[in-house]
Amino acid sequence: MKPEYQKYLHLLRKMIATPSKSFEEEAVWFLIDDFLSREGIVHSMVNGNILALNKGYDSAKKTLALDAHIDTVPPAATYTRDPYDAGDDKDTIWGLGSNDDGGSVVSMMAAFAHFYRKELPVNLLLILSREEERSGPDGTQYLFREGFLRDSPDFPLPDWVIVGEPTGMRAATSERGLLVLDGVAHGVAGHAARNEGVNALYKALDDIQALRSFRFDRISPIMGAVKLSVTQIQAGTAHNVIPDSCSFVVDIRPTEQYGNAEILGMLQEVCTGSELKARNLGNKSSATYPDSPLLATAQALGLETFSSPTTSDWIRIDGDCIKMGPGDSARSHHADEYIKVSEIEEAVGIYIRFIETFFTITNQA
């Protein structure tokens, strides 16, 4: 690792030692605040999110944003290491949030600092957001969907966004959305020995079978078919009582071929014994614009592009985006999470080259 980047590795180790579950990010928020202040980077705390603009910000210019999240999921019960101990291995940084999303956070911070004091043809906006893992209301949802960036006199609504997530620095040009449905079937309670009542569990099972058999006709050329899984079910209070209620949860990963409200309507038609309610209809599927300079930059650098099966802050950003960051998505949300020091060093270099090439391409447009 180049000497000038060692401080970012040190910051990442400190972040790992600081619990920062979604909705509880304050301590890591202060760590980053202190780091940026010592680096002389002017920044603001906005509803628990950290925002910074390049020193020569010009409101007449368009803006490229670098967005990564500072929160983590809770540690998995199967950790064999201390999830808050990054270890002392010089090649590997262990611990909760190292891969998802600490590697992207510090790599984007280093790339942003590289350009911070330079005269730029396009503004740079650094966004370190909260609550990504739980789709909370105060993170990217607040900044983009609730209109803070649209209405702020101090920060622009970016024209383009690079979302930092562990992709092995491949460029994700699309990702599935997320639609979670809560299903409830109602019956009539009775004594099991006397064959009384109407069994809500059976009604729910009929609808679950209907969901298992359902097929979405429209297939995305870039993402394939919509994916649907029933992931939870709950019913009953005692072994001898016919349940009068049964609830279940459906996890759906939409493509650009269907809107979330459309999917809800289609599935409600086949679930005749249960009522389906969406937790959130706003987590849409996303795709980089076909004529995007982000896509042109990835192609110019020879970066591999792919369609991501996982969601990110991208689902809350209405605009032109690409998703790219160090690490491997397969390590996320698993015990003994880690990231390689070489992956972070590579990411900083690729981000810098990407931004430089992006500047050239947008200037030629």
DRENGU-761450 format. One record per residue (C-alpha): residue number from 1; residue in three letters; x, y, z. Coordinates in nm, 3 decimals. Each point is the difference from the previous one (the first is absolute). Layout:
<rec NUM; 'ALA'; <X; Y; Z>>,
...
//
This chain:
<rec 1; 'MET'; <0.000; 0.000; 0.000>>,
<rec 2; 'LYS'; <0.134; 0.343; -0.093>>,
<rec 3; 'PRO'; <0.103; 0.202; 0.307>>,
<rec 4; 'GLU'; <-0.257; 0.274; -0.070>>,
<rec 5; 'TYR'; <-0.281; -0.256; 0.030>>,
<rec 6; 'GLN'; <0.110; -0.160; 0.326>>,
<rec 7; 'LYS'; <-0.208; 0.249; 0.198>>,
<rec 8; 'TYR'; <-0.314; -0.127; -0.174>>,
<rec 9; 'LEU'; <0.078; -0.356; 0.107>>,
<rec 10; 'HIS'; <0.048; 0.126; 0.354>>,
<rec 11; 'LEU'; <-0.338; 0.174; -0.021>>,
<rec 12; 'LEU'; <-0.166; -0.320; -0.124>>,
<rec 13; 'ARG'; <0.144; -0.197; 0.291>>,
<rec 14; 'LYS'; <-0.138; 0.259; 0.242>>,
<rec 15; 'MET'; <-0.339; -0.010; -0.174>>,
<rec 16; 'ILE'; <-0.014; -0.379; 0.042>>,
<rec 17; 'ALA'; <0.076; 0.038; 0.372>>,
<rec 18; 'THR'; <-0.295; 0.241; 0.027>>,
<rec 19; 'PRO'; <-0.346; -0.167; -0.018>>,
<rec 20; 'SER'; <-0.215; 0.177; -0.260>>,
<rec 21; 'LYS'; <-0.316; -0.203; -0.056>>,
<rec 22; 'SER'; <-0.272; 0.171; -0.200>>,
<rec 23; 'PHE'; <-0.164; 0.278; 0.204>>,
<rec 24; 'GLU'; <0.300; -0.006; 0.239>>,
<rec 25; 'GLU'; <0.272; 0.161; -0.212>>,
<rec 26; 'GLU'; <0.088; 0.297; 0.223>>,
<rec 27; 'ALA'; <0.335; -0.129; 0.129>>,
<rec 28; 'VAL'; <0.140; -0.083; -0.344>>,
<rec 29; 'TRP'; <-0.148; 0.327; -0.128>>,
<rec 30; 'PHE'; <0.223; 0.187; 0.248>>,
<rec 31; 'LEU'; <0.306; -0.204; -0.105>>,
<rec 32; 'ILE'; <-0.041; 0.105; -0.363>>,
<rec 33; 'ASP'; <-0.081; 0.357; 0.100>>,
<rec 34; 'ASP'; <0.326; 0.022; 0.193>>,
<rec 35; 'PHE'; <0.199; -0.158; -0.286>>,
<rec 36; 'LEU'; <-0.135; 0.240; -0.263>>,
<rec 37; 'SER'; <0.058; 0.299; 0.227>>,
<rec 38; 'ARG'; <0.366; -0.100; 0.053>>,
<rec 39; 'GLU'; <0.036; -0.037; -0.378>>,
<rec 40; 'GLY'; <-0.132; 0.352; -0.052>>,
<rec 41; 'ILE'; <-0.305; -0.118; -0.195>>,
<rec 42; 'VAL'; <-0.301; 0.220; 0.062>>,
<rec 43; 'HIS'; <-0.309; -0.212; 0.055>>,
<rec 44; 'SER'; <-0.346; 0.009; 0.151>>,
<rec 45; 'MET'; <-0.209; -0.235; 0.210>>,
<rec 46; 'VAL'; <-0.348; -0.025; -0.149>>,
<rec 47; 'ASN'; <-0.251; -0.209; 0.191>>,
<rec 48; 'GLY'; <0.276; -0.241; 0.102>>,
<rec 49; 'ASN'; <0.153; -0.013; -0.349>>,
<rec 50; 'ILE'; <0.339; 0.148; -0.093>>,
<rec 51; 'LEU'; <0.022; 0.223; -0.308>>,
<rec 52; 'ALA'; <0.301; 0.178; -0.152>>,
<rec 53; 'LEU'; <0.056; 0.196; -0.320>>,
<rec 54; 'ASN'; <0.327; 0.060; -0.184>>,
<rec 55; 'LYS'; <0.170; 0.324; 0.109>>,
<rec 56; 'GLY'; <-0.056; 0.171; -0.334>>,
<rec 57; 'TYR'; <-0.370; -0.086; -0.021>>,
<rec 58; 'ASP'; <-0.176; 0.196; -0.275>>,
<rec 59; 'SER'; <-0.379; -0.003; -0.007>>,
<rec 60; 'ALA'; <0.009; 0.057; -0.376>>,
<rec 61; 'LYS'; <0.163; -0.340; -0.054>>,
<rec 62; 'LYS'; <-0.157; -0.344; 0.013>>,
<rec 63; 'THR'; <0.074; -0.232; 0.293>>,
<rec 64; 'LEU'; <0.125; -0.357; 0.037>>,
<rec 65; 'ALA'; <-0.066; -0.159; 0.342>>,
<rec 66; 'LEU'; <0.185; -0.278; 0.178>>,
<rec 67; 'ASP'; <-0.242; -0.178; 0.234>>,
<rec 68; 'ALA'; <0.081; -0.269; 0.259>>,
<rec 69; 'HIS'; <-0.170; -0.096; 0.327>>,
<rec 70; 'ILE'; <0.144; 0.004; 0.353>>,
<rec 71; 'ASP'; <-0.246; -0.236; 0.172>>,
<rec 72; 'THR'; <0.021; -0.378; 0.039>>,
<rec 73; 'VAL'; <-0.228; -0.294; 0.067>>,
<rec 74; 'PRO'; <0.023; -0.165; 0.345>>,
<rec 75; 'PRO'; <0.280; -0.260; 0.027>>,
<rec 76; 'ALA'; <-0.092; -0.353; -0.102>>,
<rec 77; 'ALA'; <-0.021; -0.247; 0.287>>,
<rec 78; 'THR'; <0.254; -0.230; -0.169>>,
<rec 79; 'TYR'; <0.298; 0.238; 0.020>>,
<rec 80; 'THR'; <0.314; -0.185; 0.109>>,
<rec 81; 'ARG'; <0.187; 0.329; 0.044>>,
<rec 82; 'ASP'; <-0.086; 0.314; 0.191>>,
<rec 83; 'PRO'; <-0.213; 0.190; -0.256>>,
<rec 84; 'TYR'; <0.137; 0.330; 0.133>>,
<rec 85; 'ASP'; <0.369; -0.096; -0.022>>,
<rec 86; 'ALA'; <0.166; 0.072; -0.335>>,
<rec 87; 'GLY'; <0.298; -0.218; 0.094>>,
<rec 88; 'ASP'; <0.367; 0.074; -0.062>>,
<rec 89; 'ASP'; <0.046; -0.174; -0.336>>,
<rec 90; 'LYS'; <0.179; 0.239; -0.237>>,
<rec 91; 'ASP'; <-0.181; -0.141; -0.305>>,
<rec 92; 'THR'; <-0.356; -0.049; 0.131>>,
<rec 93; 'ILE'; <-0.238; 0.218; 0.201>>,
<rec 94; 'TRP'; <-0.256; -0.208; 0.187>>,
<rec 95; 'GLY'; <-0.322; 0.091; 0.172>>,
<rec 96; 'LEU'; <-0.359; 0.112; -0.034>>,
<rec 97; 'GLY'; <-0.039; 0.263; -0.271>>,
<rec 98; 'SER'; <0.350; -0.045; -0.142>>,
<rec 99; 'ASN'; <-0.134; -0.125; -0.334>>,
<rec 100; 'ASP'; <-0.351; 0.149; 0.019>>,
<rec 101; 'ASP'; <0.048; 0.287; -0.014>>,
<rec 102; 'GLY'; <0.316; 0.126; 0.169>>,
<rec 103; 'GLY'; <0.225; -0.081; -0.295>>,
<rec 104; 'SER'; <-0.210; 0.220; -0.228>>,
<rec 105; 'VAL'; <-0.023; 0.276; 0.262>>,
<rec 106; 'VAL'; <0.375; 0.044; 0.045>>,
<rec 107; 'SER'; <0.082; -0.059; -0.369>>,
<rec 108; 'MET'; <-0.248; 0.269; -0.105>>,
<rec 109; 'MET'; <0.131; 0.233; 0.269>>,
<rec 110; 'ALA'; <0.354; -0.044; -0.131>>,
<rec 111; 'ALA'; <-0.107; 0.060; -0.361>>,
<rec 112; 'PHE'; <-0.202; 0.306; 0.102>>,
<rec 113; 'ALA'; <0.298; 0.141; 0.194>>,
<rec 114; 'HIS'; <0.219; -0.050; -0.310>>,
<rec 115; 'PHE'; <-0.222; 0.241; -0.196>>,
<rec 116; 'TYR'; <-0.117; 0.221; 0.289>>,
<rec 117; 'ARG'; <0.227; 0.302; -0.061>>,
<rec 118; 'LYS'; <0.025; -0.028; -0.379>>,
<rec 119; 'GLU'; <-0.177; 0.208; -0.262>>,
<rec 120; 'LEU'; <-0.257; -0.240; -0.143>>,
<rec 121; 'PRO'; <-0.223; 0.007; -0.310>>,
<rec 122; 'VAL'; <-0.272; -0.181; 0.199>>,
<rec 123; 'ASN'; <-0.074; 0.044; 0.371>>,
<rec 124; 'LEU'; <0.060; -0.290; 0.239>>,
<rec 125; 'LEU'; <-0.239; -0.072; 0.286>>,
<rec 126; 'LEU'; <0.089; -0.255; 0.269>>,
<rec 127; 'ILE'; <-0.300; -0.163; 0.171>>,
<rec 128; 'LEU'; <0.051; -0.233; 0.296>>,
<rec 129; 'SER'; <-0.350; -0.111; 0.087>>,
<rec 130; 'ARG'; <-0.168; -0.176; 0.288>>,
<rec 131; 'GLU'; <-0.275; -0.264; 0.030>>,
<rec 132; 'GLU'; <0.071; -0.169; -0.334>>,
<rec 133; 'GLU'; <-0.020; -0.352; 0.142>>,
<rec 134; 'ARG'; <-0.349; 0.060; 0.139>>,
<rec 135; 'SER'; <-0.137; 0.230; -0.274>>,
<rec 136; 'GLY'; <-0.051; 0.264; 0.270>>,
<rec 137; 'PRO'; <-0.168; 0.336; -0.056>>,
<rec 138; 'ASP'; <0.293; 0.222; 0.101>>,
<rec 139; 'GLY'; <0.273; -0.115; -0.238>>,
<rec 140; 'THR'; <-0.003; 0.011; -0.379>>,
<rec 141; 'GLN'; <-0.379; -0.003; 0.015>>,
<rec 142; 'TYR'; <0.010; 0.338; 0.174>>,
<rec 143; 'LEU'; <0.273; 0.144; -0.221>>,
<rec 144; 'PHE'; <-0.151; -0.102; -0.335>>,
<rec 145; 'ARG'; <-0.362; -0.114; 0.024>>,
<rec 146; 'GLU'; <-0.108; 0.245; 0.271>>,
<rec 147; 'GLY'; <0.158; 0.287; -0.190>>,
<rec 148; 'PHE'; <0.283; 0.132; 0.218>>,
<rec 149; 'LEU'; <0.247; 0.013; -0.289>>,
<rec 150; 'ARG'; <-0.262; 0.134; -0.237>>,
<rec 151; 'ASP'; <-0.086; 0.289; 0.230>>,
<rec 152; 'SER'; <0.329; 0.069; 0.178>>,
<rec 153; 'PRO'; <0.171; 0.337; -0.060>>,
<rec 154; 'ASP'; <0.334; -0.153; 0.102>>,
<rec 155; 'PHE'; <0.015; -0.335; -0.182>>,
<rec 156; 'PRO'; <-0.099; -0.092; -0.357>>,
<rec 157; 'LEU'; <-0.213; -0.289; -0.112>>,
<rec 158; 'PRO'; <0.268; -0.203; -0.183>>,
<rec 159; 'ASP'; <-0.030; -0.071; -0.369>>,
<rec 160; 'TRP'; <0.183; -0.332; 0.037>>,
<rec 161; 'VAL'; <0.071; -0.232; 0.293>>,
<rec 162; 'ILE'; <0.254; -0.276; 0.055>>,
<rec 163; 'VAL'; <-0.143; -0.225; 0.271>>,
<rec 164; 'GLY'; <0.273; -0.171; 0.199>>,
<rec 165; 'GLU'; <-0.076; -0.365; 0.080>>,
<rec 166; 'PRO'; <0.219; -0.313; -0.012>>,
<rec 167; 'THR'; <0.006; -0.098; -0.368>>,
<rec 168; 'GLY'; <0.369; -0.086; -0.044>>,
<rec 169; 'MET'; <0.022; 0.335; -0.185>>,
<rec 170; 'ARG'; <-0.215; -0.139; -0.276>>,
<rec 171; 'ALA'; <-0.260; 0.251; -0.115>>,
<rec 172; 'ALA'; <-0.358; -0.099; 0.075>>,
<rec 173; 'THR'; <-0.218; 0.168; -0.261>>,
<rec 174; 'SER'; <-0.327; -0.130; 0.142>>,
<rec 175; 'GLU'; <-0.135; -0.147; 0.319>>,
<rec 176; 'ARG'; <-0.321; -0.160; 0.106>>,
<rec 177; 'GLY'; <-0.247; 0.183; 0.217>>,
<rec 178; 'LEU'; <-0.143; -0.126; 0.328>>,
<rec 179; 'LEU'; <-0.366; -0.057; 0.078>>,
<rec 180; 'VAL'; <-0.093; -0.158; 0.333>>,
<rec 181; 'LEU'; <-0.362; -0.107; 0.049>>,
<rec 182; 'ASP'; <-0.170; -0.092; 0.325>>,
<rec 183; 'GLY'; <-0.279; -0.251; -0.055>>,
<rec 184; 'VAL'; <-0.275; -0.076; 0.252>>,
<rec 185; 'ALA'; <-0.265; -0.271; -0.024>>,
<rec 186; 'HIS'; <-0.295; 0.009; 0.240>>,
<rec 187; 'GLY'; <-0.204; -0.295; 0.123>>,
<rec 188; 'VAL'; <-0.214; -0.097; 0.298>>,
<rec 189; 'ALA'; <0.148; -0.145; 0.320>>,
<rec 190; 'GLY'; <-0.126; -0.333; 0.129>>,
<rec 191; 'HIS'; <0.100; -0.313; 0.192>>,
<rec 192; 'ALA'; <0.215; -0.232; -0.208>>,
<rec 193; 'ALA'; <-0.153; -0.312; 0.160>>,
<rec 194; 'ARG'; <-0.352; 0.095; -0.110>>,
<rec 195; 'ASN'; <0.095; 0.103; -0.353>>,
<rec 196; 'GLU'; <-0.132; 0.350; 0.063>>,
<rec 197; 'GLY'; <0.084; 0.331; -0.161>>,
<rec 198; 'VAL'; <0.161; 0.108; -0.327>>,
<rec 199; 'ASN'; <0.374; -0.063; -0.012>>,
<rec 200; 'ALA'; <0.179; 0.320; -0.105>>,
<rec 201; 'LEU'; <0.325; -0.194; -0.039>>,
<rec 202; 'TYR'; <-0.151; -0.215; -0.276>>,
<rec 203; 'LYS'; <-0.129; 0.309; -0.179>>,
<rec 204; 'ALA'; <0.346; 0.155; 0.016>>,
<rec 205; 'LEU'; <0.164; -0.319; -0.127>>,
<rec 206; 'ASP'; <-0.232; -0.002; -0.303>>,
<rec 207; 'ASP'; <0.106; 0.356; -0.081>>,
<rec 208; 'ILE'; <0.366; -0.080; 0.058>>,
<rec 209; 'GLN'; <-0.031; -0.285; -0.249>>,
<rec 210; 'ALA'; <-0.160; 0.243; -0.245>>,
<rec 211; 'LEU'; <0.296; 0.233; 0.046>>,
<rec 212; 'ARG'; <0.247; -0.288; -0.055>>,
<rec 213; 'SER'; <-0.175; -0.086; -0.326>>,
<rec 214; 'PHE'; <-0.030; 0.359; -0.125>>,
<rec 215; 'ARG'; <0.216; 0.101; -0.296>>,
<rec 216; 'PHE'; <0.072; 0.351; -0.124>>,
<rec 217; 'ASP'; <-0.029; 0.004; -0.379>>,
<rec 218; 'ARG'; <0.217; 0.301; -0.078>>,
<rec 219; 'ILE'; <0.372; -0.088; 0.019>>,
<rec 220; 'SER'; <0.260; 0.273; 0.032>>,
<rec 221; 'PRO'; <0.276; -0.023; -0.263>>,
<rec 222; 'ILE'; <0.253; 0.116; 0.260>>,
<rec 223; 'MET'; <-0.132; -0.144; 0.328>>,
<rec 224; 'GLY'; <-0.205; -0.302; -0.096>>,
<rec 225; 'ALA'; <-0.326; -0.094; 0.174>>,
<rec 226; 'VAL'; <-0.150; 0.156; 0.311>>,
<rec 227; 'LYS'; <0.101; -0.206; 0.306>>,
<rec 228; 'LEU'; <-0.254; -0.087; 0.271>>,
<rec 229; 'SER'; <0.049; -0.190; 0.327>>,
<rec 230; 'VAL'; <-0.222; -0.056; 0.303>>,
<rec 231; 'THR'; <0.243; 0.038; 0.289>>,
<rec 232; 'GLN'; <-0.203; 0.001; 0.324>>,
<rec 233; 'ILE'; <-0.326; -0.145; 0.136>>,
<rec 234; 'GLN'; <-0.163; 0.018; 0.342>>,
<rec 235; 'ALA'; <-0.326; -0.139; 0.140>>,
<rec 236; 'GLY'; <-0.158; -0.161; 0.303>>,
<rec 237; 'THR'; <-0.003; 0.045; 0.376>>,
<rec 238; 'ALA'; <-0.025; -0.362; 0.119>>,
<rec 239; 'HIS'; <0.009; -0.352; -0.141>>,
<rec 240; 'ASN'; <-0.372; -0.055; 0.051>>,
<rec 241; 'VAL'; <-0.133; 0.333; -0.131>>,
<rec 242; 'ILE'; <-0.092; 0.053; -0.364>>,
<rec 243; 'PRO'; <0.182; 0.324; -0.093>>,
<rec 244; 'ASP'; <-0.222; 0.292; -0.094>>,
<rec 245; 'SER'; <0.288; 0.194; -0.154>>,
<rec 246; 'CYS'; <0.311; -0.087; -0.199>>,
<rec 247; 'SER'; <0.258; 0.250; -0.119>>,
<rec 248; 'PHE'; <0.279; -0.047; -0.253>>,
<rec 249; 'VAL'; <0.264; 0.212; -0.173>>,
<rec 250; 'VAL'; <0.082; 0.010; -0.370>>,
<rec 251; 'ASP'; <0.339; 0.127; -0.125>>,
<rec 252; 'ILE'; <-0.013; 0.118; -0.363>>,
<rec 253; 'ARG'; <0.289; 0.130; -0.213>>,
<rec 254; 'PRO'; <-0.157; 0.190; -0.291>>,
<rec 255; 'THR'; <0.154; 0.093; -0.334>>,
<rec 256; 'GLU'; <-0.062; 0.305; -0.215>>,
<rec 257; 'GLN'; <-0.279; -0.192; -0.176>>,
<rec 258; 'TYR'; <-0.248; 0.053; 0.285>>,
<rec 259; 'GLY'; <-0.091; 0.275; 0.242>>,
<rec 260; 'ASN'; <-0.031; -0.100; 0.365>>,
<rec 261; 'ALA'; <-0.366; 0.103; 0.020>>,
<rec 262; 'GLU'; <-0.069; -0.208; -0.311>>,
<rec 263; 'ILE'; <0.162; -0.307; 0.160>>,
<rec 264; 'LEU'; <-0.204; 0.046; 0.318>>,
<rec 265; 'GLY'; <-0.322; 0.012; -0.202>>,
<rec 266; 'MET'; <0.087; -0.310; -0.202>>,
<rec 267; 'LEU'; <0.085; -0.207; 0.307>>,
<rec 268; 'GLN'; <-0.306; 0.113; 0.193>>,
<rec 269; 'GLU'; <-0.215; -0.138; -0.280>>,
<rec 270; 'VAL'; <0.141; -0.352; 0.048>>,
<rec 271; 'CYS'; <-0.001; 0.014; 0.381>>,
<rec 272; 'THR'; <-0.373; -0.041; 0.053>>,
<rec 273; 'GLY'; <0.015; -0.090; 0.369>>,
<rec 274; 'SER'; <0.252; 0.256; 0.123>>,
<rec 275; 'GLU'; <0.045; 0.375; 0.000>>,
<rec 276; 'LEU'; <0.337; 0.127; -0.125>>,
<rec 277; 'LYS'; <0.152; 0.329; 0.111>>,
<rec 278; 'ALA'; <0.325; 0.153; -0.121>>,
<rec 279; 'ARG'; <0.245; 0.134; 0.253>>,
<rec 280; 'ASN'; <0.139; 0.242; -0.257>>,
<rec 281; 'LEU'; <-0.089; 0.051; -0.364>>,
<rec 282; 'GLY'; <0.290; 0.238; -0.066>>,
<rec 283; 'ASN'; <0.291; -0.247; -0.019>>,
<rec 284; 'LYS'; <0.002; -0.019; -0.377>>,
<rec 285; 'SER'; <0.234; -0.185; -0.233>>,
<rec 286; 'SER'; <0.268; 0.221; -0.154>>,
<rec 287; 'ALA'; <0.214; 0.023; -0.313>>,
<rec 288; 'THR'; <0.273; 0.231; -0.125>>,
<rec 289; 'TYR'; <-0.126; 0.224; -0.281>>,
<rec 290; 'PRO'; <0.084; -0.147; -0.346>>,
<rec 291; 'ASP'; <0.179; 0.321; -0.107>>,
<rec 292; 'SER'; <0.161; 0.057; 0.340>>,
<rec 293; 'PRO'; <0.354; 0.139; 0.024>>,
<rec 294; 'LEU'; <0.038; -0.233; 0.298>>,
<rec 295; 'LEU'; <-0.052; -0.297; -0.229>>,
<rec 296; 'ALA'; <0.226; 0.152; -0.266>>,
<rec 297; 'THR'; <0.272; 0.047; 0.264>>,
<rec 298; 'ALA'; <-0.025; -0.361; 0.118>>,
<rec 299; 'GLN'; <0.029; -0.116; -0.361>>,
<rec 300; 'ALA'; <0.295; 0.231; -0.068>>,
<rec 301; 'LEU'; <0.188; -0.145; 0.298>>,
<rec 302; 'GLY'; <-0.087; -0.358; -0.096>>,
<rec 303; 'LEU'; <-0.189; -0.061; 0.324>>,
<rec 304; 'GLU'; <-0.221; -0.307; 0.009>>,
<rec 305; 'THR'; <-0.370; 0.089; 0.020>>,
<rec 306; 'PHE'; <-0.272; -0.217; 0.149>>,
<rec 307; 'SER'; <-0.350; -0.001; 0.145>>,
<rec 308; 'SER'; <0.001; -0.008; 0.380>>,
<rec 309; 'PRO'; <-0.239; -0.235; 0.184>>,
<rec 310; 'THR'; <0.022; 0.206; 0.321>>,
<rec 311; 'THR'; <-0.148; 0.337; 0.090>>,
<rec 312; 'SER'; <0.177; 0.311; 0.122>>,
<rec 313; 'ASP'; <-0.062; 0.372; 0.047>>,
<rec 314; 'TRP'; <-0.052; 0.007; -0.376>>,
<rec 315; 'ILE'; <-0.365; -0.096; 0.048>>,
<rec 316; 'ARG'; <-0.056; 0.335; 0.172>>,
<rec 317; 'ILE'; <0.179; 0.212; -0.259>>,
<rec 318; 'ASP'; <-0.203; 0.121; -0.297>>,
<rec 319; 'GLY'; <0.277; 0.074; -0.246>>,
<rec 320; 'ASP'; <0.293; -0.134; -0.199>>,
<rec 321; 'CYS'; <0.210; -0.239; 0.211>>,
<rec 322; 'ILE'; <0.252; -0.278; -0.011>>,
<rec 323; 'LYS'; <0.098; -0.229; 0.291>>,
<rec 324; 'MET'; <0.365; -0.082; 0.061>>,
<rec 325; 'GLY'; <0.219; -0.064; 0.303>>,
<rec 326; 'PRO'; <0.271; -0.221; 0.152>>,
<rec 327; 'GLY'; <-0.064; -0.336; 0.161>>,
<rec 328; 'ASP'; <-0.231; -0.288; -0.079>>,
<rec 329; 'SER'; <-0.376; 0.006; 0.049>>,
<rec 330; 'ALA'; <0.011; -0.367; 0.104>>,
<rec 331; 'ARG'; <0.179; 0.104; 0.324>>,
<rec 332; 'SER'; <-0.272; 0.248; 0.097>>,
<rec 333; 'HIS'; <-0.229; -0.086; 0.293>>,
<rec 334; 'HIS'; <0.206; -0.313; 0.074>>,
<rec 335; 'ALA'; <0.213; -0.094; 0.298>>,
<rec 336; 'ASP'; <0.373; 0.084; -0.005>>,
<rec 337; 'GLU'; <-0.043; 0.276; -0.257>>,
<rec 338; 'TYR'; <0.323; 0.140; -0.143>>,
<rec 339; 'ILE'; <0.156; 0.209; -0.274>>,
<rec 340; 'LYS'; <0.349; -0.014; -0.148>>,
<rec 341; 'VAL'; <0.230; 0.301; 0.028>>,
<rec 342; 'SER'; <0.085; -0.054; -0.369>>,
<rec 343; 'GLU'; <-0.369; 0.032; -0.088>>,
<rec 344; 'ILE'; <-0.018; 0.342; 0.162>>,
<rec 345; 'GLU'; <0.320; 0.118; -0.166>>,
<rec 346; 'GLU'; <-0.129; -0.119; -0.337>>,
<rec 347; 'ALA'; <-0.335; 0.170; 0.060>>,
<rec 348; 'VAL'; <0.155; 0.340; 0.074>>,
<rec 349; 'GLY'; <0.199; -0.017; -0.324>>,
<rec 350; 'ILE'; <-0.301; -0.108; -0.206>>,
<rec 351; 'TYR'; <-0.224; 0.270; 0.151>>,
<rec 352; 'ILE'; <0.260; 0.265; -0.083>>,
<rec 353; 'ARG'; <0.044; -0.124; -0.358>>,
<rec 354; 'PHE'; <-0.376; -0.035; -0.038>>,
<rec 355; 'ILE'; <-0.060; 0.360; 0.110>>,
<rec 356; 'GLU'; <0.279; 0.135; -0.221>>,
<rec 357; 'THR'; <-0.135; -0.188; -0.303>>,
<rec 358; 'PHE'; <-0.355; 0.106; 0.088>>,
<rec 359; 'PHE'; <0.111; 0.364; -0.004>>,
<rec 360; 'THR'; <0.149; -0.047; -0.347>>,
<rec 361; 'ILE'; <-0.310; -0.174; -0.138>>,
<rec 362; 'THR'; <-0.246; 0.257; 0.141>>,
<rec 363; 'ASN'; <0.213; 0.287; -0.136>>,
<rec 364; 'GLN'; <-0.013; -0.153; -0.346>>,
<rec 365; 'ALA'; <-0.376; -0.047; 0.006>>,
//
